[in-house]
Each structure stands twice: as structure tokens, then as C-alpha cells.
Amino acid sequence: MLLLDILEHVLKPRYLLNKALSLLRAGGLLVVETPNAAMLAKRILLLLGKSNQTDLNFILYNIGPYRSHIREYTSKEVKTLLEALFMTEVKIKMTNDAVNECASALLARLPRLLMKLYGLVSNIYPNFRSTIIAYGRKPQDWKPLDDLMALARFKRIYSHIAKWNLDQEDDVNIIEKLKQLNEK
């Protein structure tokens, strides 16, 4: 199954990945391609005081639904996502596909030498490349990462949040209340 340039547009990636994996046969391969939040071009923009996010004018003046990137990931984060959903044999490959596609249009004003330098630097530091390609296998005994498991992990990672559960509600009640809020 392929998820090409989708993950960065999704507010709740766990739900998308659970659905994709539930449709995939056991032992099947899931391939995810997504932009790299840590690519060199974005780092350079930040160093120059420019934003590496969606153009503010697009957000400010757009009257339709927002359809740009909600969140971009690093290679480590994509690997963590797939492993958190119990995938096996998770591998990450970094490419410069996005830079190569945009080079003629967006970077045409840059000297060829600068583009070659960009390629050289991103070959030395693969995490500077523009595109993440990740893949992993669905195990035979795969089960989705449900809300109860997710909440337990959330509480383990953010243990300081537990002190705000002033009513000492159990996790099942908390999940039900959150579902009701989301339905409104």
C-alpha cells in the first residue's frame, strides 16, 4: 500500500495509519513518502529569517478549506510513527526528489554550482535531503493502536499531565468524553 505525500496533510496520523494497515494483508508492505521537515533548504530559509511553513498570505486570504501541510516530519519521527503502530522491518530512505523536481522551476535562478553544492552536502548528511521514503511490514498478529493504548503511552511520555486529572477519572471515561467533544 502506498501513502504518497498524504501524511503531512493529516491531523491525526494514527487514525490514517491504523486504517491503512487494517486494509493491508498480513506481511504486506506499507510505503510512506513525505517531505522532510529537516531538509537543508528549509534550514537555510530559517537562517535567512524566512519561514519554512506555508505562506502566510495563503492562510490569511484563503476563503476555502485549508489544504496545505498540517505537520511535516523528520525521518526519526516517521520511523517512530511506524514502529508505534507495531510495524516490523521499518526502513527509512532519504532522497532529494522534491528538490530535483523543484530545481528547474523554483531554483532556476541559482547557479548550477550552488545546486551541485546542495547535492554534495545532502549526500554527506542524508537527513538534509528533501524527501523521506519509509516502509515497513504489517506483522501477522497486528492489532491497531487503539485510544486506550494511545492514552496509556501518552500518560507515560507526559507523566506531568496526570496531575491535572483532578476528578481522578479512569481512562475509559476520559476517552468517551473526548469522543463526545469531537462529535460536536
C-alpha positions, 0 to 999 in steps of 0.5 A: 500500500502506498501513502504518497505525500498524504501524511503531512496533510493529516491531523491525526496520523494514527487514525490514517495509519491504523486504517491503512494497515487494517486494509493491508494483508498480513506481511504486506508492505506499507510505503510512506513518502513525505517531505522532510521537515529537516531538509537543508533548504528549509534550514537555510530559509530559517537562517535567512529569517524566512519561514519554512511553513506555508505562506502566510498570505495563503492562510490569511486570504484563503476563503476555502478549506485549508489544504496545505501541510498540517505537520511535516516530519523528520525521518526519526519521527516517521520511523517512530510513527511506524514502529508505534503502530507495531510495524516490523522491518521499518526502513527509512530512505532519504532522497532529494526528489522534491528538490530535483523536481523543484530545481528547474522551476523554483531554483532556476535562478541559482547557479548550477554550482550552488545546486551541485553544492546542495547535492554534495552536502545532502549526500554527506548528511542524508537527513538534509535531503528533501524527501523521506521514503519509509516502509515497513511490514504489517506483522501477522498478529497486528492489532491497531493502536487503539485510544486506550493504548494511545492514552496509556503511552501518552500518560507515560511520555507526559507523566506531568499531565496526570496531575491535572486529572483532578476528578481522578477519572479512569481512562475509559471515561476520559476517552468517551468524553473526548469522543463526545467533544469531537462529535460536536 
